[in-house]
Amino acid sequence: MIHVTANIEVQPGKEEDLVAAMAAVVGPTRAEEGCLEYHLHRSPEVSTRFLMIERWASPEALAAHLQTPHIKALFAQAPQIVAAPVAISSWIRVEI
């Protein structure tokens, strides 16, 4: 299993554009094989700060997700919405 976080800072006034863009990909992504969790979060302190939390069954499922048309379309929209490069991190749980 692999966890992914994406820290997203949007341009002021573009917050709802991001929400709309993400709404278009949530359904198709959650239907993908291997998608276990896919949720967008918004900072209660800073309205332009968002966090995407994803959980995938395998690195292969995540790799396939990144090749889907809906994600490619989202990435194409990003330059008009984000204020800085999206900081994406992958994580594997340490069993202790």
TIRO-2110 file (N, C-alpha, C; in Angstrom, 1 decimal):
// TIRO-2110
0.8, -1.2, 0.0, N, 1, A
0.0, 0.0, 0.0, CA, 1, A
0.9, 1.2, 0.0, C, 1, A
0.4, 2.3, -0.7, N, 2, A
1.2, 3.5, -0.8, CA, 2, A
0.3, 4.7, -0.5, C, 2, A
0.7, 5.6, 0.3, N, 3, A
0.0, 6.8, 0.6, CA, 3, A
0.6, 8.0, -0.1, C, 3, A
-0.2, 8.9, -0.6, N, 4, A
0.3, 10.1, -1.3, CA, 4, A
-0.3, 11.3, -0.7, C, 4, A
0.5, 12.3, -0.5, N, 5, A
0.0, 13.6, -0.1, CA, 5, A
0.4, 14.6, -1.2, C, 5, A
-0.5, 15.6, -1.5, N, 6, A
-0.2, 16.6, -2.4, CA, 6, A
-0.6, 17.9, -1.7, C, 6, A
0.4, 18.8, -1.4, N, 7, A
0.2, 20.1, -0.8, CA, 7, A
0.0, 21.1, -2.0, C, 7, A
-1.1, 21.7, -2.0, N, 8, A
-1.5, 22.6, -3.1, CA, 8, A
-1.7, 24.0, -2.6, C, 8, A
-1.0, 25.0, -3.2, N, 9, A
-1.3, 26.4, -2.9, CA, 9, A
-1.8, 27.0, -4.1, C, 9, A
-3.0, 27.5, -4.1, N, 10, A
-3.7, 28.1, -5.2, CA, 10, A
-3.5, 29.6, -5.3, C, 10, A
-3.7, 30.2, -6.4, N, 11, A
-3.7, 31.6, -6.6, CA, 11, A
-4.9, 32.2, -5.9, C, 11, A
-4.8, 33.3, -5.2, N, 12, A
-5.9, 33.9, -4.5, CA, 12, A
-7.1, 34.1, -5.5, C, 12, A
-8.2, 33.8, -5.1, N, 13, A
-9.4, 33.9, -6.0, CA, 13, A
-9.6, 32.7, -6.9, C, 13, A
-8.7, 31.7, -6.8, N, 14, A
-8.8, 30.5, -7.7, CA, 14, A
-9.2, 29.3, -6.8, C, 14, A
-9.6, 29.5, -5.6, N, 15, A
-9.9, 28.4, -4.7, CA, 15, A
-11.1, 27.5, -5.2, C, 15, A
-12.1, 28.1, -5.7, N, 16, A
-13.3, 27.4, -6.2, CA, 16, A
-13.0, 26.7, -7.6, C, 16, A
-12.0, 27.3, -8.3, N, 17, A
-11.6, 26.7, -9.6, CA, 17, A
-10.9, 25.3, -9.2, C, 17, A
-10.1, 25.3, -8.2, N, 18, A
-9.4, 24.1, -7.8, CA, 18, A
-10.5, 23.1, -7.4, C, 18, A
-11.4, 23.5, -6.5, N, 19, A
-12.5, 22.6, -6.1, CA, 19, A
-13.2, 22.0, -7.2, C, 19, A
-13.6, 22.8, -8.2, N, 20, A
-14.3, 22.3, -9.4, CA, 20, A
-13.4, 21.3, -10.2, C, 20, A
-12.1, 21.7, -10.4, N, 21, A
-11.2, 20.8, -11.1, CA, 21, A
-11.1, 19.4, -10.4, C, 21, A
-11.0, 19.5, -9.1, N, 22, A
-10.9, 18.2, -8.4, CA, 22, A
-12.2, 17.4, -8.4, C, 22, A
-13.3, 18.1, -8.3, N, 23, A
-14.6, 17.4, -8.4, CA, 23, A
-14.7, 16.6, -9.6, C, 23, A
-14.2, 17.1, -10.7, N, 24, A
-14.3, 16.4, -12.0, CA, 24, A
-13.4, 15.1, -12.0, C, 24, A
-12.4, 15.0, -11.2, N, 25, A
-11.6, 13.8, -11.2, CA, 25, A
-11.9, 12.8, -10.0, C, 25, A
-12.6, 13.3, -9.0, N, 26, A
-12.8, 12.4, -7.8, CA, 26, A
-13.6, 11.1, -8.2, C, 26, A
-14.7, 11.2, -8.9, N, 27, A
-15.5, 10.1, -9.2, CA, 27, A
-14.7, 9.0, -10.1, C, 27, A
-14.1, 9.5, -11.2, N, 28, A
-13.3, 8.5, -12.0, CA, 28, A
-12.1, 7.9, -11.2, C, 28, A
-11.5, 8.7, -10.4, N, 29, A
-10.3, 8.2, -9.7, CA, 29, A
-10.8, 7.2, -8.6, C, 29, A
-11.8, 7.5, -7.9, N, 30, A
-12.3, 6.5, -6.9, CA, 30, A
-12.7, 5.2, -7.5, C, 30, A
-13.1, 5.2, -8.8, N, 31, A
-13.5, 4.0, -9.5, CA, 31, A
-12.4, 3.2, -10.0, C, 31, A
-11.2, 3.8, -10.0, N, 32, A
-10.0, 3.1, -10.5, CA, 32, A
-9.6, 1.9, -9.6, C, 32, A
-9.2, 0.8, -10.3, N, 33, A
-8.7, -0.3, -9.6, CA, 33, A
-7.5, 0.1, -8.7, C, 33, A
-7.5, -0.3, -7.4, N, 34, A
-6.4, 0.0, -6.6, CA, 34, A
-6.6, 1.3, -5.8, C, 34, A
-7.6, 2.2, -6.1, N, 35, A
-7.8, 3.4, -5.3, CA, 35, A
-8.5, 3.0, -4.0, C, 35, A
-7.9, 3.3, -2.9, N, 36, A
-8.5, 3.0, -1.6, CA, 36, A
-9.0, 4.3, -0.9, C, 36, A
-8.4, 5.4, -1.2, N, 37, A
-8.8, 6.7, -0.6, CA, 37, A
-8.4, 7.8, -1.5, C, 37, A
-9.3, 8.8, -1.6, N, 38, A
-8.9, 10.0, -2.5, CA, 38, A
-9.8, 11.1, -2.0, C, 38, A
-9.2, 12.0, -1.2, N, 39, A
-9.9, 13.1, -0.5, CA, 39, A
-9.1, 14.4, -0.6, C, 39, A
-9.9, 15.5, -0.9, N, 40, A
-9.3, 16.8, -0.8, CA, 40, A
-9.7, 17.5, 0.5, C, 40, A
-8.7, 18.2, 1.1, N, 41, A
-8.9, 18.9, 2.3, CA, 41, A
-8.4, 20.3, 2.1, C, 41, A
-9.1, 21.2, 2.9, N, 42, A
-8.8, 22.7, 2.8, CA, 42, A
-8.4, 23.2, 4.2, C, 42, A
-7.4, 24.0, 4.2, N, 43, A
-6.9, 24.6, 5.5, CA, 43, A
-7.9, 25.5, 6.1, C, 43, A
-8.2, 25.3, 7.4, N, 44, A
-9.2, 26.2, 8.0, CA, 44, A
-8.6, 27.6, 8.3, C, 44, A
-7.2, 27.7, 8.2, N, 45, A
-6.6, 29.0, 8.5, CA, 45, A
-6.2, 29.8, 7.2, C, 45, A
-5.9, 29.1, 6.1, N, 46, A
-5.4, 29.7, 4.9, CA, 46, A
-6.3, 29.2, 3.8, C, 46, A
-7.2, 30.0, 3.2, N, 47, A
-8.2, 29.6, 2.2, CA, 47, A
-7.5, 29.1, 0.9, C, 47, A
-6.3, 29.5, 0.7, N, 48, A
-5.7, 29.1, -0.6, CA, 48, A
-4.8, 27.8, -0.5, C, 48, A
-4.8, 27.2, 0.7, N, 49, A
-4.0, 26.0, 1.0, CA, 49, A
-4.9, 24.8, 1.0, C, 49, A
-4.5, 23.8, 0.2, N, 50, A
-5.3, 22.5, 0.1, CA, 50, A
-4.3, 21.3, 0.3, C, 50, A
-4.9, 20.2, 0.7, N, 51, A
-4.1, 19.0, 0.8, CA, 51, A
-4.9, 17.8, 0.2, C, 51, A
-4.3, 17.1, -0.7, N, 52, A
-4.9, 15.9, -1.2, CA, 52, A
-4.3, 14.7, -0.5, C, 52, A
-5.1, 13.8, 0.0, N, 53, A
-4.7, 12.6, 0.6, CA, 53, A
-5.2, 11.4, -0.2, C, 53, A
-4.3, 10.6, -0.6, N, 54, A
-4.6, 9.4, -1.4, CA, 54, A
-4.0, 8.2, -0.8, C, 54, A
-4.7, 7.1, -1.0, N, 55, A
-4.2, 5.8, -0.6, CA, 55, A
-4.4, 4.8, -1.7, C, 55, A
-3.4, 4.1, -2.1, N, 56, A
-3.4, 3.2, -3.3, CA, 56, A
-3.0, 1.8, -2.8, C, 56, A
-3.5, 0.8, -3.5, N, 57, A
-3.2, -0.6, -3.1, CA, 57, A
-1.8, -1.0, -3.4, C, 57, A
-1.2, -0.3, -4.5, N, 58, A
0.2, -0.6, -4.9, CA, 58, A
0.8, 0.5, -5.6, C, 58, A
2.1, 0.5, -5.7, N, 59, A
2.7, 1.6, -6.6, CA, 59, A
2.3, 1.5, -8.0, C, 59, A
2.0, 0.3, -8.5, N, 60, A
1.5, 0.1, -9.9, CA, 60, A
0.1, 0.7, -10.1, C, 60, A
-0.7, 0.6, -9.1, N, 61, A
-2.0, 1.3, -9.2, CA, 61, A
-1.9, 2.8, -9.3, C, 61, A
-1.0, 3.3, -8.5, N, 62, A
-0.7, 4.8, -8.5, CA, 62, A
-0.1, 5.2, -9.9, C, 62, A
0.8, 4.4, -10.4, N, 63, A
1.4, 4.7, -11.7, CA, 63, A
0.3, 4.7, -12.8, C, 63, A
-0.6, 3.7, -12.7, N, 64, A
-1.7, 3.7, -13.7, CA, 64, A
-2.6, 4.9, -13.6, C, 64, A
-2.8, 5.3, -12.4, N, 65, A
-3.7, 6.5, -12.1, CA, 65, A
-3.1, 7.7, -12.8, C, 65, A
-1.8, 7.9, -12.7, N, 66, A
-1.1, 9.1, -13.2, CA, 66, A
-1.2, 9.1, -14.8, C, 66, A
-1.5, 8.0, -15.4, N, 67, A
-1.6, 7.9, -16.9, CA, 67, A
-3.1, 8.1, -17.4, C, 67, A
-4.0, 8.3, -16.5, N, 68, A
-5.4, 8.4, -16.9, CA, 68, A
-5.7, 9.7, -17.6, C, 68, A
-6.7, 9.7, -18.5, N, 69, A
-7.0, 11.0, -19.2, CA, 69, A
-7.5, 12.1, -18.2, C, 69, A
-8.2, 11.7, -17.2, N, 70, A
-8.7, 12.7, -16.2, CA, 70, A
-7.6, 13.3, -15.4, C, 70, A
-6.6, 12.6, -15.1, N, 71, A
-5.5, 13.2, -14.3, CA, 71, A
-4.6, 14.0, -15.3, C, 71, A
-4.4, 13.6, -16.5, N, 72, A
-3.6, 14.4, -17.4, CA, 72, A
-4.3, 15.7, -17.7, C, 72, A
-5.7, 15.7, -17.8, N, 73, A
-6.4, 16.9, -18.0, CA, 73, A
-6.3, 17.8, -16.7, C, 73, A
-6.3, 17.3, -15.5, N, 74, A
-6.2, 18.0, -14.3, CA, 74, A
-4.8, 18.7, -14.3, C, 74, A
-3.8, 18.0, -14.6, N, 75, A
-2.4, 18.5, -14.6, CA, 75, A
-2.3, 19.6, -15.7, C, 75, A
-3.0, 19.5, -16.8, N, 76, A
-3.0, 20.6, -17.8, CA, 76, A
-3.6, 21.9, -17.3, C, 76, A
-4.6, 21.8, -16.4, N, 77, A
-5.3, 22.9, -15.9, CA, 77, A
-4.5, 23.6, -14.8, C, 77, A
-3.7, 22.9, -14.1, N, 78, A
-3.0, 23.3, -12.9, CA, 78, A
-2.2, 24.7, -13.1, C, 78, A
-1.5, 24.9, -14.1, N, 79, A
-0.8, 26.2, -14.2, CA, 79, A
-1.7, 27.4, -14.1, C, 79, A
-3.0, 27.3, -14.5, N, 80, A
-3.9, 28.5, -14.4, CA, 80, A
-4.5, 28.6, -13.0, C, 80, A
-4.2, 27.6, -12.1, N, 81, A
-4.9, 27.6, -10.8, CA, 81, A
-3.9, 27.7, -9.6, C, 81, A
-2.8, 27.0, -9.7, N, 82, A
-1.8, 26.9, -8.6, CA, 82, A
-0.9, 28.1, -8.6, C, 82, A
-0.5, 28.4, -7.3, N, 83, A
0.5, 29.6, -7.1, CA, 83, A
1.9, 29.1, -7.1, C, 83, A
2.1, 27.8, -6.8, N, 84, A
3.5, 27.3, -6.7, CA, 84, A
3.4, 25.8, -7.1, C, 84, A
4.6, 25.2, -7.4, N, 85, A
4.5, 23.8, -7.8, CA, 85, A
3.9, 23.0, -6.6, C, 85, A
3.1, 22.0, -7.0, N, 86, A
2.4, 21.1, -6.1, CA, 86, A
3.5, 20.2, -5.5, C, 86, A
3.5, 20.1, -4.1, N, 87, A
4.5, 19.3, -3.4, CA, 87, A
3.9, 17.9, -3.2, C, 87, A
4.3, 16.9, -4.0, N, 88, A
3.7, 15.6, -3.9, CA, 88, A
4.7, 14.7, -3.2, C, 88, A
4.3, 13.9, -2.2, N, 89, A
5.1, 13.0, -1.5, CA, 89, A
4.4, 11.7, -1.4, C, 89, A
5.2, 10.6, -1.5, N, 90, A
4.7, 9.2, -1.4, CA, 90, A
5.2, 8.7, -0.1, C, 90, A
4.4, 7.8, 0.5, N, 91, A
4.7, 7.3, 1.8, CA, 91, A
4.3, 5.8, 1.9, C, 91, A
5.1, 5.0, 2.6, N, 92, A
4.8, 3.6, 2.9, CA, 92, A
4.8, 3.5, 4.4, C, 92, A
3.7, 2.9, 4.9, N, 93, A
3.6, 2.8, 6.4, CA, 93, A
4.7, 1.9, 6.9, C, 93, A
5.3, 2.3, 8.0, N, 94, A
6.2, 1.5, 8.8, CA, 94, A
5.4, 0.7, 9.8, C, 94, A
5.5, -0.6, 9.7, N, 95, A
4.8, -1.5, 10.6, CA, 95, A
5.6, -1.6, 11.9, C, 95, A
5.1, -1.0, 13.0, N, 96, A
5.8, -1.1, 14.3, CA, 96, A
4.8, -1.5, 15.4, C, 96, A
END
